[in-house]
Amino acid sequence: MNSTLRRVLVILGVVALLYLFLVSIGMVGASFKLVGKALAQEIFGFASQPLTGLFIGIFATSLVQSSSTTTSIVVGLVAGGMSVETAIPIIMGANIGTSVTNTLVSVGHIGRTNEFKRAFAASTVHDFFNLMAVLILFPLQYFTNFLGKISQLIAGIFTSGADIHFTSPVKIVVKPMVGWLVKLLSSPFDAKGMQAIAVLVVAGIILFFALKYMTVLLRGVVMQNASGFFERTVFRTPHLAFAMGVLLTAAVQSSSITTSVVVPLAGAGILTLGQIYPYTLGANIGTTITAILAALAAPENAFAALSVALAHLNFNVCGIIVITSIPPIRTVPMKLAEFMASQAVIRKWVPFAYIAVVFFLVPLILIYVTR
């Protein structure tokens, strides 16, 4: 009974936190509606340059260690007036930034040479794949906006291209709470700018709280006895590993968690780099469910919000197709990860320099240069 009751309470907790998450996304869009589209565009004008947007996505996601948080906020901004074309580079950058978490996890093995070498390679294979996907697809996106066009085409099928006619059960459930909270937070302030800031701050607090504790609860359920389960079932074939990466990440709402949990298994020698590689690709697909849920909760501009959420999915799908279908580059992420791991065990400062430079210093410098 205690075990059954615990499961029921966990499920109820996850449902409540998911609802809060959706409410927070609705509040982000509502806050920008308060200040008006013109001011919102001015505030986010620094991201109008695609390169700047890309580096903002990397840096912001590296700080919060969650692409789900970054992409969800971006979906809210699109609902508030940001263009889909401006948002897509930020989403692409978030894909790189999210891989910092498992790389940090691998540093915990630095005291044991062979273990650290396996763990660091297993963590950085995700980094290098995402970096390669951006290097290949960003120029194409820059010149053609192919992700925006494809995503808007698909979104149009579901919304008929008309924002005001797109209804969602999620929106029906979330909208009353969003409206009540916005009204409650707006009443103490006279200026629309202050109202919007209050709503945005509270939305951010709710968002981080919901994602953090939803991850904690789901990790306890989904990741229990992970070692034996992964070894016997998940990594038996590359296709199974990929599928489980999709499913577990969609359930946990965080690719950072599902990719980080396998790093110790690689360090222990239970899993090989070749087994982990397809799993991380599946995690890239699974993490896009968060932005799609966020788009369903968007109070306005549902067509644009759904378009940018689908762009996140399409970017990851295209990256996987391009890289894995071309034999000369298919194994490049694994080779780069192995090379970086071999350097890291010789020079212990390498992993720290790698994390600092790739995820923080380079994005910050390039944001300044390209803004």
C-alpha positions in Angstrom: 0.0 0.0 0.0 2.8 2.4 0.8 4.4 1.7 -2.6 1.1 2.2 -4.4 0.3 5.4 -2.5 3.8 6.7 -3.3 3.2 6.1 -7.0 -0.1 7.8 -6.9 1.3 10.8 -5.1 4.2 11.0 -7.6 1.7 10.9 -10.5 -0.4 13.6 -9.0 2.7 15.7 -8.3 3.9 15.4 -11.9 0.4 16.4 -13.2 0.3 19.4 -10.9 3.9 20.5 -11.9 3.1 20.0 -15.6 0.1 22.3 -15.2 2.2 24.9 -13.4 4.8 24.7 -16.2 2.1 25.3 -18.9 0.7 28.2 -16.8 4.2 29.8 -16.7 4.5 29.6 -20.4 1.2 31.3 -20.9 2.3 34.1 -18.5 5.4 34.7 -20.6 3.3 35.4 -23.6 0.9 37.5 -21.6 3.7 39.7 -20.2 4.8 40.7 -23.6 1.2 41.3 -24.7 1.0 43.8 -21.7 3.9 45.9 -22.9 2.9 45.8 -26.5 4.5 44.2 -29.6 6.7 47.2 -30.4 8.5 47.3 -27.0 8.9 43.5 -27.0 10.6 43.7 -30.4 12.9 46.5 -29.1 13.8 44.5 -26.0 14.8 41.4 -28.0 16.3 43.4 -30.9 19.7 42.1 -29.8 18.7 38.6 -31.1 17.6 39.9 -34.5 21.0 38.9 -35.9 20.9 35.1 -36.4 24.5 34.6 -35.2 23.8 36.6 -32.0 20.6 34.6 -31.5 22.6 31.3 -31.9 25.2 32.4 -29.2 22.5 33.7 -26.9 20.9 30.2 -27.1 24.2 28.5 -26.2 25.0 30.8 -23.3 21.5 31.0 -21.8 21.1 27.2 -21.9 24.5 26.6 -20.5 23.6 28.8 -17.5 20.3 27.2 -16.8 21.5 23.7 -18.0 18.2 23.0 -19.6 17.2 23.4 -23.3 13.7 22.7 -22.2 13.7 25.9 -20.2 15.3 28.0 -23.0 13.0 26.7 -25.8 9.9 27.0 -23.6 10.8 30.7 -22.9 11.4 31.2 -26.7 8.0 29.8 -27.5 6.5 32.2 -25.0 8.4 35.1 -26.7 7.2 34.1 -30.1 3.6 34.0 -28.7 4.4 37.6 -27.5 5.6 38.9 -30.8 9.1 37.6 -31.6 9.3 36.3 -35.2 9.8 32.6 -35.9 12.9 33.3 -38.1 14.5 35.2 -35.1 13.7 32.4 -32.7 15.1 29.5 -34.6 18.8 30.3 -34.2 18.2 30.6 -30.4 16.6 27.1 -30.5 19.6 25.8 -32.4 22.0 27.3 -29.8 20.0 25.7 -27.0 20.7 22.3 -28.5 24.4 22.9 -27.9 24.1 24.5 -24.5 22.1 21.6 -23.1 24.9 19.2 -23.5 27.0 21.0 -20.9 25.3 19.1 -18.0 26.5 15.6 -18.9 30.0 17.0 -19.6 30.0 18.5 -16.1 28.8 15.1 -14.7 31.8 13.3 -16.3 34.3 15.6 -14.5 33.2 13.8 -11.3 35.2 10.8 -12.5 38.4 12.8 -13.1 40.3 11.1 -10.2 40.2 7.7 -11.9 42.0 7.8 -15.3 40.4 5.0 -17.3 37.0 5.6 -15.8 37.2 9.3 -16.6 38.3 8.7 -20.2 35.3 6.5 -20.9 32.9 8.9 -19.1 34.3 12.1 -20.7 34.0 10.5 -24.2 30.5 9.4 -23.5 29.5 12.9 -22.5 31.2 14.9 -25.2 29.8 12.7 -28.1 26.6 14.6 -27.5 28.4 17.9 -27.6 30.1 17.2 -30.9 27.0 15.8 -32.6 25.1 19.0 -31.7 28.0 21.2 -32.7 28.2 19.4 -36.1 24.5 19.7 -36.6 24.6 23.4 -36.1 27.7 23.9 -38.3 26.0 22.0 -41.1 22.5 23.3 -40.9 22.9 26.9 -39.6 24.3 28.3 -42.9 21.4 26.6 -44.8 19.0 28.1 -42.3 20.7 31.5 -42.5 20.3 31.8 -46.2 17.0 30.0 -46.8 15.0 29.8 -43.5 14.2 26.3 -44.5 13.3 25.3 -41.0 10.9 28.2 -40.6 9.2 27.4 -44.0 8.9 23.6 -43.3 7.7 24.2 -39.7 5.1 26.8 -40.7 3.8 24.5 -43.5 3.3 21.7 -41.0 1.8 24.1 -38.3 -0.5 25.4 -41.0 -2.0 21.9 -41.5 -3.0 21.8 -37.8 -4.0 25.4 -37.4 -5.2 26.3 -40.9 -2.7 29.2 -40.6 -5.2 31.1 -38.5 -4.1 31.8 -35.0 -7.4 32.8 -33.5 -9.1 29.6 -34.6 -6.6 27.3 -33.1 -8.0 25.8 -29.9 -6.3 23.3 -27.7 -7.6 21.4 -24.6 -4.4 22.5 -22.9 -5.1 26.1 -23.6 -8.7 25.7 -22.3 -7.4 24.4 -19.0 -4.5 26.8 -18.6 -6.0 30.1 -19.9 -8.2 30.8 -16.8 -5.3 30.4 -14.4 -3.1 32.6 -16.6 -5.7 35.3 -16.7 -6.2 35.2 -13.0 -2.5 35.4 -12.2 -1.9 38.2 -14.7 -4.8 40.2 -13.2 -3.6 39.5 -9.6 0.0 40.6 -10.5 -1.0 43.6 -12.6 -3.3 45.2 -10.0 -0.5 46.7 -7.7 1.2 48.4 -10.6 0.0 51.3 -12.8 2.6 51.3 -15.6 2.2 48.5 -18.1 6.0 48.0 -18.1 6.0 47.3 -14.4 3.0 45.0 -14.8 4.8 43.1 -17.5 8.0 42.7 -15.5 6.1 41.4 -12.5 4.3 38.8 -14.6 7.5 37.8 -16.3 9.4 37.4 -13.0 6.7 35.3 -11.5 6.4 33.2 -14.7 10.2 32.6 -14.6 10.0 31.5 -10.9 7.1 29.1 -11.6 8.8 27.8 -14.8 12.1 26.9 -13.0 10.2 25.5 -10.0 8.0 23.3 -12.1 10.8 22.0 -14.4 13.1 21.3 -11.4 10.7 19.3 -9.3 9.1 17.6 -12.2 12.5 16.3 -13.2 13.2 15.2 -9.5 9.9 13.3 -9.4 10.2 11.7 -12.8 13.9 10.8 -12.3 12.9 8.8 -9.2 10.3 6.9 -11.1 11.9 6.5 -14.6 15.5 6.2 -13.6 15.1 3.7 -10.8 17.4 0.7 -11.2 18.6 2.3 -14.5 21.9 0.5 -14.7 20.5 -3.0 -15.0 17.6 -1.9 -17.1 19.8 -0.1 -19.6 22.4 -2.9 -19.8 19.8 -5.6 -20.4 17.3 -3.8 -22.6 17.9 -0.3 -23.8 21.3 -0.7 -25.4 20.8 -4.1 -26.9 20.6 -2.6 -30.4 21.2 1.0 -31.8 17.5 1.3 -32.8 16.3 0.3 -29.3 18.8 2.8 -27.7 17.5 5.6 -30.0 13.8 4.8 -29.3 14.4 4.7 -25.5 16.3 8.0 -25.7 13.2 9.5 -27.3 10.7 8.0 -24.9 12.6 8.6 -21.6 13.5 12.2 -22.5 9.9 12.9 -23.5 8.9 11.5 -20.1 11.5 13.2 -18.0 11.3 16.5 -20.0 15.0 16.9 -19.9 17.7 15.5 -22.3 20.2 16.7 -19.7 19.0 14.1 -17.2 18.6 11.2 -19.6 22.1 11.8 -21.2 23.8 12.5 -17.9 22.5 9.3 -16.2 24.4 7.1 -18.7 27.7 8.8 -18.2 28.5 6.9 -14.9 27.5 3.6 -16.7 30.1 4.4 -19.4 32.7 5.3 -16.8 32.1 1.9 -15.1 32.6 0.1 -18.5 29.0 -1.1 -18.5 28.2 0.8 -21.7 30.4 1.6 -24.8 30.5 4.9 -26.7 28.9 3.1 -29.6 25.9 2.2 -27.5 25.5 5.6 -26.0 25.7 7.5 -29.3 22.3 6.6 -30.7 20.7 7.0 -27.3 21.8 10.7 -27.2 20.3 11.2 -30.7 17.0 9.9 -29.4 17.3 12.3 -26.5 17.6 15.2 -28.9 14.2 14.2 -30.4 12.5 13.6 -27.0 13.4 16.9 -25.6 11.4 18.7 -28.2 8.1 17.6 -26.6 8.5 20.4 -24.0 8.4 23.2 -26.6 5.5 21.6 -28.3 3.6 21.5 -25.0 4.6 25.1 -24.5 3.2 26.0 -27.9 -0.1 24.3 -27.0 -0.4 26.6 -24.0 0.5 29.8 -25.8 -2.4 32.3 -25.3 -1.8 34.2 -28.5 -0.1 33.6 -31.9 -0.6 29.8 -31.6 0.4 29.3 -35.3 3.8 31.1 -34.7 4.4 29.3 -31.4 3.7 25.9 -32.8 5.9 26.7 -35.8 9.0 27.5 -33.7 8.3 24.4 -31.5 8.2 22.3 -34.7 11.3 24.0 -35.9 13.1 22.6 -32.9 11.9 19.1 -33.8 12.7 19.5 -37.5 16.2 20.8 -36.7 17.0 17.7 -34.7 15.4 15.3 -37.2 17.4 17.0 -40.1 20.6 16.9 -38.1 20.2 13.1 -37.4 19.4 12.4 -41.1 22.2 14.4 -42.5 25.0 13.2 -40.2 24.0 9.6 -39.8 23.3 9.0 -43.5 26.7 10.3 -44.8 29.3 7.6 -44.1 32.4 9.9 -43.9 30.9 12.0 -41.1 28.7 9.5 -39.4 31.4 8.5 -36.8 33.0 11.9 -36.6 31.3 12.8 -33.2 32.6 9.6 -31.7 36.1 10.1 -33.0 36.2 13.7 -31.7 34.9 12.5 -28.3 37.6 9.8 -28.1 40.3 12.3 -29.1 39.1 14.9 -26.5 38.9 12.2 -23.8 42.5 11.1 -24.6 43.7 14.7 -24.2 41.7 15.2 -21.0 43.3 12.3 -19.2 46.8 13.6 -20.1 46.1 17.2 -19.3 43.5 17.5 -16.5 42.9 21.1 -17.2 41.5 20.3 -20.7 37.9 19.4 -19.6 37.6 22.6 -17.5 39.0 24.7 -20.3 36.8 23.0 -22.8 33.6 23.6 -20.8 34.6 27.3 -20.0 35.5 28.1 -23.6 32.9 26.3 -25.6 29.9 26.9 -23.5 30.6 30.3 -21.9 33.6 32.4 -23.1 33.1 31.9 -26.9 29.3 32.6 -26.8 29.8 35.7 -24.6 32.5 37.1 -26.8 30.6 36.4 -30.0 27.4 37.9 -28.6 29.3 41.1 -28.0 30.9 41.0 -31.4 27.8 40.2 -33.4 25.2 42.2 -31.5 
